[in-house]
Amino acid sequence: MSRLKVGDRIDCRVKSGNITIDYNDYDAIQTFEIVARDDEGYYIYVPSYIQLNGGSILSADRCLRMSIDKRFVGERIAYITDGEVYRVSYQLDGMKCAHCADFFVMAESNQSDGSFLCWSCRFNPYR
């Protein structure tokens, strides 16, 4: 599976409040938004109308440490791996600037670590 980015929406199979990898035995397919990622998997936003066991409430400090958008403070998130992703529902075409957090359509990484810096932030680091 291609490496997903923050902002992409994925579908996962859910059975009895748990995300499952079983192809035949599941209750529903739910859509989640990726809010952060690491080398092993993804942190997904769990809306209040979806009953999912586990996860944690996101604090302002954790949002800052994980570079998660402030609108998710106080919301539930869960951690999943590539194997728990059933399919990609919506994939963003572009990237968010690592410095100013503005989203740029059709942008690609331009830094050695795979991140993206917009033109304004590259030439004016005090922006």
A tleap script that builds the chain and sets N, CA, C and O, in Angstrom:
source leaprc.protein.ff14SB
mol = sequence {
  NMET SER ARG LEU LYS VAL GLY ASP ARG ILE
  ASP CYS ARG VAL LYS SER GLY ASN ILE THR
  ILE ASP TYR ASN ASP TYR ASP ALA ILE GLN
  THR PHE GLU ILE VAL ALA ARG ASP ASP GLU
  GLY TYR TYR ILE TYR VAL PRO SER TYR ILE
  GLN LEU ASN GLY GLY SER ILE LEU SER ALA
  ASP ARG CYS LEU ARG MET SER ILE ASP LYS
  ARG PHE VAL GLY GLU ARG ILE ALA TYR ILE
  THR ASP GLY GLU VAL TYR ARG VAL SER TYR
  GLN LEU ASP GLY MET LYS CYS ALA HIE CYS
  ALA ASP PHE PHE VAL MET ALA GLU SER ASN
  GLN SER ASP GLY SER PHE LEU CYS TRP SER
  CYS ARG PHE ASN PRO TYR CARG
}
set mol.1.N position { 0.846 -1.179 0.000 }
set mol.1.CA position { 0.000 0.000 0.000 }
set mol.1.C position { 0.890 1.241 0.000 }
set mol.1.O position { 1.937 1.264 0.647 }
set mol.2.N position { 0.470 2.256 -0.723 }
set mol.2.CA position { 1.252 3.488 -0.771 }
set mol.2.C position { 1.264 4.154 0.604 }
set mol.2.O position { 0.345 3.969 1.402 }
set mol.3.N position { 2.293 4.913 0.866 }
set mol.3.CA position { 2.405 5.592 2.152 }
set mol.3.C position { 1.367 6.694 2.217 }
set mol.3.O position { 1.367 7.600 1.384 }
set mol.4.N position { 0.498 6.624 3.184 }
set mol.4.CA position { -0.569 7.603 3.332 }
set mol.4.C position { -0.059 8.831 4.067 }
set mol.4.O position { 0.935 8.773 4.791 }
set mol.5.N position { -0.758 9.949 3.868 }
set mol.5.CA position { -0.355 11.213 4.471 }
set mol.5.C position { -1.423 11.696 5.445 }
set mol.5.O position { -2.554 11.209 5.452 }
set mol.6.N position { -1.037 12.657 6.256 }
set mol.6.CA position { -1.986 13.304 7.163 }
set mol.6.C position { -3.057 13.985 6.311 }
set mol.6.O position { -2.747 14.680 5.343 }
set mol.7.N position { -4.312 13.775 6.682 }
set mol.7.CA position { -5.426 14.343 5.936 }
set mol.7.C position { -6.121 13.341 5.041 }
set mol.7.O position { -7.266 13.558 4.647 }
set mol.8.N position { -5.450 12.242 4.709 }
set mol.8.CA position { -6.080 11.200 3.906 }
set mol.8.C position { -7.179 10.537 4.722 }
set mol.8.O position { -7.112 10.495 5.951 }
set mol.9.N position { -8.179 10.024 4.040 }
set mol.9.CA position { -9.275 9.304 4.695 }
set mol.9.C position { -9.195 7.836 4.297 }
set mol.9.O position { -9.015 7.498 3.127 }
set mol.10.N position { -9.334 6.974 5.297 }
set mol.10.CA position { -9.231 5.541 5.066 }
set mol.10.C position { -10.466 4.839 5.590 }
set mol.10.O position { -11.154 5.344 6.478 }
set mol.11.N position { -10.741 3.669 5.033 }
set mol.11.CA position { -11.832 2.822 5.498 }
set mol.11.C position { -11.245 1.644 6.249 }
set mol.11.O position { -10.255 1.052 5.819 }
set mol.12.N position { -11.865 1.305 7.385 }
set mol.12.CA position { -11.442 0.157 8.189 }
set mol.12.C position { -12.664 -0.687 8.512 }
set mol.12.O position { -13.770 -0.164 8.649 }
set mol.13.N position { -12.459 -1.995 8.633 }
set mol.13.CA position { -13.537 -2.894 9.046 }
set mol.13.C position { -13.619 -2.880 10.576 }
set mol.13.O position { -12.607 -2.972 11.270 }
set mol.14.N position { -14.850 -2.761 11.079 }
set mol.14.CA position { -15.063 -2.701 12.528 }
set mol.14.C position { -15.997 -3.825 12.941 }
set mol.14.O position { -17.040 -4.049 12.327 }
set mol.15.N position { -15.596 -4.533 14.002 }
set mol.15.CA position { -16.446 -5.581 14.569 }
set mol.15.C position { -16.458 -5.426 16.075 }
set mol.15.O position { -15.402 -5.448 16.709 }
set mol.16.N position { -17.624 -5.272 16.651 }
set mol.16.CA position { -17.817 -5.156 18.105 }
set mol.16.C position { -16.942 -4.073 18.718 }
set mol.16.O position { -16.402 -4.258 19.809 }
set mol.17.N position { -16.798 -2.958 18.037 }
set mol.17.CA position { -16.052 -1.831 18.562 }
set mol.17.C position { -14.549 -1.929 18.387 }
set mol.17.O position { -13.814 -1.110 18.939 }
set mol.18.N position { -14.074 -2.908 17.633 }
set mol.18.CA position { -12.643 -3.067 17.380 }
set mol.18.C position { -12.380 -3.088 15.884 }
set mol.18.O position { -13.178 -3.623 15.114 }
set mol.19.N position { -11.263 -2.508 15.475 }
set mol.19.CA position { -10.874 -2.578 14.074 }
set mol.19.C position { -10.309 -3.963 13.825 }
set mol.19.O position { -9.447 -4.430 14.570 }
set mol.20.N position { -10.790 -4.624 12.780 }
set mol.20.CA position { -10.404 -6.000 12.504 }
set mol.20.C position { -9.795 -6.128 11.114 }
set mol.20.O position { -10.057 -5.307 10.234 }
set mol.21.N position { -8.987 -7.156 10.925 }
set mol.21.CA position { -8.418 -7.425 9.611 }
set mol.21.C position { -9.112 -8.606 8.937 }
set mol.21.O position { -8.743 -8.994 7.828 }
set mol.22.N position { -10.117 -9.180 9.603 }
set mol.22.CA position { -10.854 -10.315 9.056 }
set mol.22.C position { -11.695 -9.868 7.863 }
set mol.22.O position { -12.508 -8.951 7.983 }
set mol.23.N position { -11.502 -10.504 6.726 }
set mol.23.CA position { -12.193 -10.101 5.502 }
set mol.23.C position { -13.659 -10.529 5.461 }
set mol.23.O position { -14.449 -9.937 4.725 }
set mol.24.N position { -14.031 -11.529 6.225 }
set mol.24.CA position { -15.390 -12.052 6.145 }
set mol.24.C position { -16.269 -11.706 7.331 }
set mol.24.O position { -17.491 -11.650 7.194 }
set mol.25.N position { -15.684 -11.477 8.477 }
set mol.25.CA position { -16.462 -11.305 9.703 }
set mol.25.C position { -16.279 -9.900 10.272 }
set mol.25.O position { -15.367 -9.661 11.063 }
set mol.26.N position { -17.156 -8.964 9.866 }
set mol.26.CA position { -17.112 -7.606 10.401 }
set mol.26.C position { -18.524 -7.030 10.385 }
set mol.26.O position { -19.379 -7.471 9.616 }
set mol.27.N position { -18.756 -6.034 11.247 }
set mol.27.CA position { -20.083 -5.431 11.370 }
set mol.27.C position { -20.298 -4.294 10.379 }
set mol.27.O position { -21.369 -4.170 9.785 }
set mol.28.N position { -19.264 -3.463 10.207 }
set mol.28.CA position { -19.409 -2.278 9.359 }
set mol.28.C position { -18.047 -1.835 8.844 }
set mol.28.O position { -17.003 -2.229 9.366 }
set mol.29.N position { -18.087 -1.016 7.818 }
set mol.29.CA position { -16.879 -0.361 7.317 }
set mol.29.C position { -17.015 1.117 7.677 }
set mol.29.O position { -17.978 1.772 7.278 }
set mol.30.N position { -16.048 1.638 8.432 }
set mol.30.CA position { -16.082 3.027 8.892 }
set mol.30.C position { -14.943 3.808 8.258 }
set mol.30.O position { -13.882 3.256 7.966 }
set mol.31.N position { -15.173 5.097 8.048 }
set mol.31.CA position { -14.168 5.982 7.469 }
set mol.31.C position { -13.537 6.822 8.570 }
set mol.31.O position { -14.238 7.378 9.416 }
set mol.32.N position { -12.207 6.912 8.555 }
set mol.32.CA position { -11.445 7.672 9.539 }
set mol.32.C position { -10.472 8.595 8.821 }
set mol.32.O position { -10.040 8.315 7.702 }
set mol.33.N position { -10.130 9.706 9.484 }
set mol.33.CA position { -9.145 10.646 8.954 }
set mol.33.C position { -7.814 10.443 9.664 }
set mol.33.O position { -7.772 10.310 10.887 }
set mol.34.N position { -6.733 10.419 8.900 }
set mol.34.CA position { -5.394 10.289 9.470 }
set mol.34.C position { -4.968 11.663 9.984 }
set mol.34.O position { -4.967 12.640 9.235 }
set mol.35.N position { -4.605 11.732 11.274 }
set mol.35.CA position { -4.192 13.007 11.870 }
set mol.35.C position { -2.694 13.067 12.133 }
set mol.35.O position { -2.139 14.156 12.280 }
set mol.36.N position { -2.029 11.914 12.194 }
set mol.36.CA position { -0.574 11.863 12.371 }
set mol.36.C position { -0.107 10.492 11.929 }
set mol.36.O position { -0.904 9.564 11.790 }
set mol.37.N position { 1.187 10.373 11.713 }
set mol.37.CA position { 1.746 9.079 11.327 }
set mol.37.C position { 3.146 8.942 11.888 }
set mol.37.O position { 3.797 9.927 12.238 }
set mol.38.N position { 3.598 7.693 11.967 }
set mol.38.CA position { 4.984 7.418 12.337 }
set mol.38.C position { 5.484 6.292 11.434 }
set mol.38.O position { 4.827 5.943 10.453 }
set mol.39.N position { 6.630 5.731 11.760 }
set mol.39.CA position { 7.219 4.704 10.900 }
set mol.39.C position { 6.416 3.410 10.868 }
set mol.39.O position { 6.502 2.657 9.898 }
set mol.40.N position { 5.650 3.144 11.897 }
set mol.40.CA position { 4.937 1.874 12.015 }
set mol.40.C position { 3.469 1.930 11.586 }
set mol.40.O position { 2.917 0.915 11.164 }
set mol.41.N position { 2.823 3.110 11.688 }
set mol.41.CA position { 1.403 3.175 11.387 }
set mol.41.C position { 0.856 4.582 11.411 }
set mol.41.O position { 1.570 5.547 11.135 }
set mol.42.N position { -0.435 4.692 11.749 }
set mol.42.CA position { -1.157 5.956 11.653 }
set mol.42.C position { -1.987 6.212 12.901 }
set mol.42.O position { -2.493 5.280 13.525 }
set mol.43.N position { -2.120 7.475 13.257 }
set mol.43.CA position { -3.050 7.906 14.292 }
set mol.43.C position { -4.282 8.423 13.569 }
set mol.43.O position { -4.177 9.291 12.702 }
set mol.44.N position { -5.450 7.895 13.922 }
set mol.44.CA position { -6.688 8.274 13.241 }
set mol.44.C position { -7.632 8.976 14.203 }
set mol.44.O position { -7.662 8.677 15.397 }
set mol.45.N position { -8.397 9.909 13.670 }
set mol.45.CA position { -9.424 10.613 14.436 }
set mol.45.C position { -10.662 9.736 14.485 }
set mol.45.O position { -11.134 9.256 13.455 }
set mol.46.N position { -11.189 9.528 15.698 }
set mol.46.CA position { -12.387 8.712 15.894 }
set mol.46.C position { -13.542 9.643 16.249 }
set mol.46.O position { -13.594 10.141 17.373 }
set mol.47.N position { -14.472 9.894 15.320 }
set mol.47.CA position { -15.605 10.775 15.621 }
set mol.47.C position { -16.473 10.207 16.746 }
set mol.47.O position { -16.478 8.998 16.981 }
set mol.48.N position { -17.196 11.073 17.430 }
set mol.48.CA position { -17.994 10.653 18.585 }
set mol.48.C position { -19.122 9.694 18.221 }
set mol.48.O position { -19.580 8.935 19.075 }
set mol.49.N position { -19.576 9.714 16.979 }
set mol.49.CA position { -20.673 8.829 16.585 }
set mol.49.C position { -20.205 7.406 16.265 }
set mol.49.O position { -21.036 6.528 16.033 }
set mol.50.N position { -18.902 7.165 16.248 }
set mol.50.CA position { -18.373 5.824 16.024 }
set mol.50.C position { -17.926 5.246 17.359 }
set mol.50.O position { -17.092 5.834 18.048 }
set mol.51.N position { -18.476 4.103 17.720 }
set mol.51.CA position { -18.119 3.427 18.970 }
set mol.51.C position { -16.918 2.534 18.707 }
set mol.51.O position { -17.042 1.494 18.061 }
set mol.52.N position { -15.750 2.938 19.209 }
set mol.52.CA position { -14.518 2.187 18.998 }
set mol.52.C position { -13.826 2.012 20.338 }
set mol.52.O position { -13.598 2.987 21.053 }
set mol.53.N position { -13.490 0.778 20.683 }
set mol.53.CA position { -12.792 0.488 21.938 }
set mol.53.C position { -11.352 0.966 21.846 }
set mol.53.O position { -10.761 0.981 20.767 }
set mol.54.N position { -10.801 1.350 22.966 }
set mol.54.CA position { -9.411 1.793 23.000 }
set mol.54.C position { -9.273 3.233 22.554 }
set mol.54.O position { -10.248 3.983 22.510 }
set mol.55.N position { -8.070 3.603 22.231 }
set mol.55.CA position { -7.819 4.987 21.839 }
set mol.55.C position { -7.604 5.865 23.047 }
set mol.55.O position { -7.627 5.398 24.186 }
set mol.56.N position { -7.395 7.135 22.790 }
set mol.56.CA position { -7.165 8.074 23.878 }
set mol.56.C position { -7.658 9.458 23.482 }
set mol.56.O position { -7.838 9.758 22.302 }
set mol.57.N position { -7.872 10.292 24.493 }
set mol.57.CA position { -8.283 11.675 24.275 }
set mol.57.C position { -7.029 12.502 24.027 }
set mol.57.O position { -6.037 12.365 24.743 }
set mol.58.N position { -7.073 13.344 23.030 }
set mol.58.CA position { -5.907 14.118 22.623 }
set mol.58.C position { -5.805 15.399 23.432 }
set mol.58.O position { -6.741 16.199 23.460 }
set mol.59.N position { -4.664 15.596 24.093 }
set mol.59.CA position { -4.428 16.809 24.874 }
set mol.59.C position { -3.707 17.841 24.010 }
set mol.59.O position { -3.161 17.502 22.960 }
set mol.60.N position { -3.705 19.090 24.449 }
set mol.60.CA position { -3.028 20.159 23.709 }
set mol.60.C position { -1.531 19.901 23.635 }
set mol.60.O position { -0.902 20.174 22.613 }
set mol.61.N position { -0.959 19.379 24.713 }
set mol.61.CA position { 0.471 19.077 24.736 }
set mol.61.C position { 0.825 17.989 23.717 }
set mol.61.O position { 1.818 18.098 22.997 }
set mol.62.N position { 0.010 16.955 23.668 }
set mol.62.CA position { 0.261 15.864 22.721 }
set mol.62.C position { 0.076 16.332 21.277 }
set mol.62.O position { 0.809 15.901 20.387 }
set mol.63.N position { -0.891 17.204 21.046 }
set mol.63.CA position { -1.080 17.781 19.710 }
set mol.63.C position { 0.179 18.511 19.267 }
set mol.63.O position { 0.623 18.370 18.128 }
set mol.64.N position { 0.739 19.278 20.166 }
set mol.64.CA position { 1.943 20.042 19.854 }
set mol.64.C position { 3.127 19.120 19.576 }
set mol.64.O position { 3.866 19.332 18.614 }
set mol.65.N position { 3.313 18.095 20.413 }
set mol.65.CA position { 4.429 17.162 20.234 }
set mol.65.C position { 4.313 16.343 18.953 }
set mol.65.O position { 5.326 16.017 18.335 }
set mol.66.N position { 3.091 16.008 18.548 }
set mol.66.CA position { 2.885 15.161 17.378 }
set mol.66.C position { 2.548 15.948 16.116 }
set mol.66.O position { 2.291 15.357 15.067 }
set mol.67.N position { 2.548 17.285 16.211 }
set mol.67.CA position { 2.216 18.165 15.079 }
set mol.67.C position { 0.832 17.877 14.519 }
set mol.67.O position { 0.647 17.793 13.305 }
set mol.68.N position { -0.138 17.726 15.415 }
set mol.68.CA position { -1.530 17.491 15.026 }
set mol.68.C position { -2.267 18.815 15.085 }
set mol.68.O position { -2.020 19.630 15.974 }
set mol.69.N position { -3.164 19.031 14.148 }
set mol.69.CA position { -3.958 20.251 14.080 }
set mol.69.C position { -4.695 20.484 15.400 }
set mol.69.O position { -5.202 19.541 16.007 }
set mol.70.N position { -4.752 21.749 15.843 }
set mol.70.CA position { -5.372 22.105 17.136 }
set mol.70.C position { -6.856 21.786 17.202 }
set mol.70.O position { -7.406 21.676 18.298 }
set mol.71.N position { -7.517 21.634 16.066 }
set mol.71.CA position { -8.963 21.357 16.092 }
set mol.71.C position { -9.279 19.977 16.668 }
set mol.71.O position { -10.436 19.688 16.974 }
set mol.72.N position { -8.258 19.116 16.819 }
set mol.72.CA position { -8.465 17.777 17.362 }
set mol.72.C position { -8.227 17.686 18.865 }
set mol.72.O position { -8.329 16.598 19.432 }
set mol.73.N position { -7.911 18.804 19.527 }
set mol.73.CA position { -7.725 18.795 20.980 }
set mol.73.C position { -9.038 18.383 21.647 }
set mol.73.O position { -10.097 18.926 21.332 }
set mol.74.N position { -8.965 17.433 22.559 }
set mol.74.CA position { -10.153 16.939 23.259 }
set mol.74.C position { -10.905 15.863 22.506 }
set mol.74.O position { -11.910 15.359 23.007 }
set mol.75.N position { -10.452 15.494 21.320 }
set mol.75.CA position { -11.102 14.447 20.534 }
set mol.75.C position { -10.380 13.124 20.752 }
set mol.75.O position { -9.252 13.089 21.243 }
set mol.76.N position { -11.049 12.035 20.380 }
set mol.76.CA position { -10.453 10.697 20.519 }
set mol.76.C position { -9.635 10.342 19.292 }
set mol.76.O position { -10.030 10.624 18.161 }
set mol.77.N position { -8.483 9.717 19.532 }
set mol.77.CA position { -7.686 9.180 18.438 }
set mol.77.C position { -7.342 7.728 18.755 }
set mol.77.O position { -7.356 7.309 19.912 }
set mol.78.N position { -7.037 6.977 17.711 }
set mol.78.CA position { -6.619 5.582 17.860 }
set mol.78.C position { -5.422 5.352 16.956 }
set mol.78.O position { -5.179 6.115 16.021 }
set mol.79.N position { -4.681 4.303 17.241 }
set mol.79.CA position { -3.488 3.973 16.460 }
set mol.79.C position { -3.742 2.688 15.677 }
set mol.79.O position { -4.216 1.697 16.232 }
set mol.80.N position { -3.422 2.714 14.387 }
set mol.80.CA position { -3.575 1.519 13.560 }
set mol.80.C position { -2.320 1.326 12.712 }
set mol.80.O position { -1.510 2.239 12.552 }
set mol.81.N position { -2.180 0.121 12.176 }
set mol.81.CA position { -1.058 -0.188 11.289 }
set mol.81.C position { -1.572 -0.350 9.861 }
set mol.81.O position { -2.779 -0.328 9.625 }
set mol.82.N position { -0.653 -0.514 8.913 }
set mol.82.CA position { -1.034 -0.678 7.505 }
set mol.82.C position { -1.998 -1.842 7.289 }
set mol.82.O position { -2.901 -1.756 6.458 }
set mol.83.N position { -1.810 -2.918 8.027 }
set mol.83.CA position { -2.641 -4.103 7.847 }
set mol.83.C position { -4.096 -3.895 8.221 }
set mol.83.O position { -4.960 -4.641 7.760 }
set mol.84.N position { -4.384 -2.911 9.037 }
set mol.84.CA position { -5.760 -2.661 9.468 }
set mol.84.C position { -6.518 -1.719 8.537 }
set mol.84.O position { -7.710 -1.483 8.732 }
set mol.85.N position { -5.839 -1.183 7.533 }
set mol.85.CA position { -6.487 -0.312 6.551 }
set mol.85.C position { -7.132 -1.183 5.487 }
set mol.85.O position { -6.450 -1.954 4.811 }
set mol.86.N position { -8.443 -1.061 5.338 }
set mol.86.CA position { -9.167 -1.845 4.339 }
set mol.86.C position { -8.964 -1.256 2.942 }
set mol.86.O position { -8.613 -1.968 2.001 }
set mol.87.N position { -9.188 0.048 2.822 }
set mol.87.CA position { -8.975 0.736 1.544 }
set mol.87.C position { -8.843 2.228 1.801 }
set mol.87.O position { -9.219 2.734 2.859 }
set mol.88.N position { -8.302 2.918 0.810 }
set mol.88.CA position { -8.164 4.366 0.896 }
set mol.88.C position { -9.448 4.979 0.347 }
set mol.88.O position { -9.836 4.717 -0.791 }
set mol.89.N position { -10.093 5.787 1.160 }
set mol.89.CA position { -11.344 6.420 0.764 }
set mol.89.C position { -11.092 7.711 -0.011 }
set mol.89.O position { -11.754 7.978 -1.014 }
set mol.90.N position { -10.138 8.506 0.455 }
set mol.90.CA position { -9.824 9.794 -0.170 }
set mol.90.C position { -8.375 10.132 0.121 }
set mol.90.O position { -7.948 10.120 1.276 }
set mol.91.N position { -7.626 10.430 -0.914 }
set mol.91.CA position { -6.220 10.751 -0.734 }
set mol.91.C position { -5.971 12.174 -1.211 }
set mol.91.O position { -6.301 12.525 -2.343 }
set mol.92.N position { -5.387 12.989 -0.340 }
set mol.92.CA position { -5.090 14.372 -0.680 }
set mol.92.C position { -4.027 14.432 -1.767 }
set mol.92.O position { -3.105 13.616 -1.788 }
set mol.93.N position { -4.157 15.389 -2.658 }
set mol.93.CA position { -3.159 15.593 -3.699 }
set mol.93.C position { -2.448 16.895 -3.400 }
set mol.93.O position { -2.858 17.951 -3.882 }
set mol.94.N position { -1.399 16.835 -2.619 }
set mol.94.CA position { -0.659 18.011 -2.195 }
set mol.94.C position { -0.046 17.747 -0.834 }
set mol.94.O position { -0.118 16.635 -0.311 }
set mol.95.N position { 0.562 18.787 -0.261 }
set mol.95.CA position { 1.193 18.650 1.055 }
set mol.95.C position { 1.003 19.913 1.875 }
set mol.95.O position { 0.710 20.987 1.350 }
set mol.96.N position { 1.180 19.748 3.180 }
set mol.96.CA position { 1.110 20.852 4.113 }
set mol.96.C position { 2.529 21.320 4.401 }
set mol.96.O position { 3.432 20.505 4.591 }
set mol.97.N position { 2.726 22.647 4.434 }
set mol.97.CA position { 4.045 23.207 4.748 }
set mol.97.C position { 4.402 22.855 6.187 }
set mol.97.O position { 3.584 23.012 7.093 }
set mol.98.N position { 5.616 22.383 6.389 }
set mol.98.CA position { 6.065 21.976 7.723 }
set mol.98.C position { 6.248 23.161 8.664 }
set mol.98.O position { 6.265 22.982 9.882 }
set mol.99.N position { 6.386 24.374 8.117 }
set mol.99.CA position { 6.620 25.554 8.951 }
set mol.99.C position { 5.331 26.323 9.244 }
set mol.99.O position { 5.010 26.570 10.407 }
set mol.100.N position { 4.595 26.702 8.206 }
set mol.100.CA position { 3.400 27.538 8.406 }
set mol.100.C position { 2.100 26.737 8.425 }
set mol.100.O position { 1.055 27.283 8.776 }
set mol.101.N position { 2.141 25.461 8.057 }
set mol.101.CA position { 0.992 24.544 8.068 }
set mol.101.C position { -0.063 24.882 7.030 }
set mol.101.O position { -1.180 24.377 7.135 }
set mol.102.N position { 0.231 25.712 6.030 }
set mol.102.CA position { -0.700 25.953 4.932 }
set mol.102.C position { -0.648 24.764 3.980 }
set mol.102.O position { 0.413 24.181 3.758 }
set mol.103.N position { -1.810 24.408 3.417 }
set mol.103.CA position { -1.880 23.290 2.478 }
set mol.103.C position { -1.716 23.805 1.055 }
set mol.103.O position { -2.322 24.809 0.677 }
set mol.104.N position { -0.899 23.118 0.270 }
set mol.104.CA position { -0.649 23.499 -1.111 }
set mol.104.C position { -1.010 22.330 -2.022 }
set mol.104.O position { -0.438 21.245 -1.921 }
set mol.105.N position { -1.971 22.572 -2.913 }
set mol.105.CA position { -2.422 21.549 -3.852 }
set mol.105.C position { -1.293 21.229 -4.814 }
set mol.105.O position { -0.573 22.125 -5.253 }
set mol.106.N position { -1.136 19.952 -5.143 }
set mol.106.CA position { -0.137 19.440 -6.085 }
set mol.106.C position { 1.305 19.594 -5.597 }
set mol.106.O position { 2.229 19.390 -6.384 }
set mol.107.N position { 1.526 19.945 -4.341 }
set mol.107.CA position { 2.888 20.092 -3.809 }
set mol.107.C position { 3.497 18.721 -3.546 }
set mol.107.O position { 2.794 17.761 -3.231 }
set mol.108.N position { 4.814 18.649 -3.682 }
set mol.108.CA position { 5.564 17.434 -3.381 }
set mol.108.C position { 6.669 17.777 -2.396 }
set mol.108.O position { 7.019 18.946 -2.232 }
set mol.109.N position { 7.216 16.766 -1.743 }
set mol.109.CA position { 8.260 17.034 -0.759 }
set mol.109.C position { 9.473 17.664 -1.439 }
set mol.109.O position { 9.844 17.305 -2.557 }
set mol.110.N position { 10.081 18.621 -0.722 }
set mol.110.CA position { 11.266 19.288 -1.250 }
set mol.110.C position { 12.384 19.357 -0.217 }
set mol.110.O position { 13.353 20.097 -0.387 }
set mol.111.N position { 12.246 18.588 0.845 }
set mol.111.CA position { 13.261 18.529 1.889 }
set mol.111.C position { 13.799 17.103 1.984 }
set mol.111.O position { 13.124 16.155 1.580 }
set mol.112.N position { 14.985 16.952 2.505 }
set mol.112.CA position { 15.617 15.632 2.575 }
set mol.112.C position { 14.869 14.660 3.488 }
set mol.112.O position { 14.969 13.446 3.306 }
set mol.113.N position { 14.120 15.178 4.471 }
set mol.113.CA position { 13.376 14.296 5.377 }
set mol.113.C position { 11.986 13.940 4.854 }
set mol.113.O position { 11.219 13.278 5.553 }
set mol.114.N position { 11.652 14.369 3.637 }
set mol.114.CA position { 10.358 14.045 3.037 }
set mol.114.C position { 9.281 15.068 3.300 }
set mol.114.O position { 8.150 14.895 2.845 }
set mol.115.N position { 9.594 16.126 4.019 }
set mol.115.CA position { 8.602 17.164 4.299 }
set mol.115.C position { 8.593 18.208 3.180 }
set mol.115.O position { 9.379 18.137 2.236 }
set mol.116.N position { 7.698 19.163 3.307 }
set mol.116.CA position { 7.541 20.209 2.302 }
set mol.116.C position { 7.628 21.568 2.979 }
set mol.116.O position { 7.000 21.781 4.016 }
set mol.117.N position { 8.398 22.490 2.407 }
set mol.117.CA position { 8.438 23.880 2.848 }
set mol.117.C position { 7.990 24.746 1.681 }
set mol.117.O position { 8.516 24.624 0.574 }
set mol.118.N position { 7.028 25.614 1.924 }
set mol.118.CA position { 6.538 26.485 0.858 }
set mol.118.C position { 7.599 27.538 0.507 }
set mol.118.O position { 8.561 27.742 1.247 }
set mol.119.N position { 7.404 28.182 -0.611 }
set mol.119.CA position { 8.357 29.176 -1.104 }
set mol.119.C position { 8.536 30.296 -0.081 }
set mol.119.O position { 9.661 30.723 0.180 }
set mol.120.N position { 7.448 30.769 0.492 }
set mol.120.CA position { 7.517 31.870 1.459 }
set mol.120.C position { 8.340 31.498 2.689 }
set mol.120.O position { 9.132 32.310 3.168 }
set mol.121.N position { 8.165 30.299 3.198 }
set mol.121.CA position { 8.898 29.878 4.394 }
set mol.121.C position { 10.365 29.568 4.086 }
set mol.121.O position { 11.226 29.762 4.944 }
set mol.122.N position { 10.659 29.093 2.880 }
set mol.122.CA position { 12.054 28.827 2.521 }
set mol.122.C position { 12.864 30.107 2.435 }
set mol.122.O position { 14.025 30.137 2.842 }
set mol.123.N position { 12.254 31.174 1.904 }
set mol.123.CA position { 12.993 32.404 1.709 }
set mol.123.C position { 12.799 33.421 2.824 }
set mol.123.O position { 13.497 34.434 2.860 }
set mol.124.N position { 11.876 33.171 3.722 }
set mol.124.CA position { 11.683 34.056 4.881 }
set mol.124.C position { 11.396 33.152 6.098 }
set mol.124.O position { 10.234 32.923 6.436 }
set mol.125.N position { 12.434 32.650 6.743 }
set mol.125.CA position { 12.236 31.719 7.860 }
set mol.125.C position { 11.580 32.361 9.079 }
set mol.125.O position { 11.166 31.646 9.991 }
set mol.126.N position { 11.473 33.692 9.119 }
set mol.126.CA position { 10.837 34.384 10.249 }
set mol.126.C position { 9.359 34.626 10.012 }
set mol.126.O position { 8.699 35.281 10.819 }
set mol.127.N position { 8.843 34.115 8.936 }
set mol.127.CA position { 7.439 34.292 8.575 }
set mol.127.C position { 6.526 33.737 9.635 }
set mol.127.O position { 5.305 33.801 9.494 }
savepdb mol mol.pdb
quit
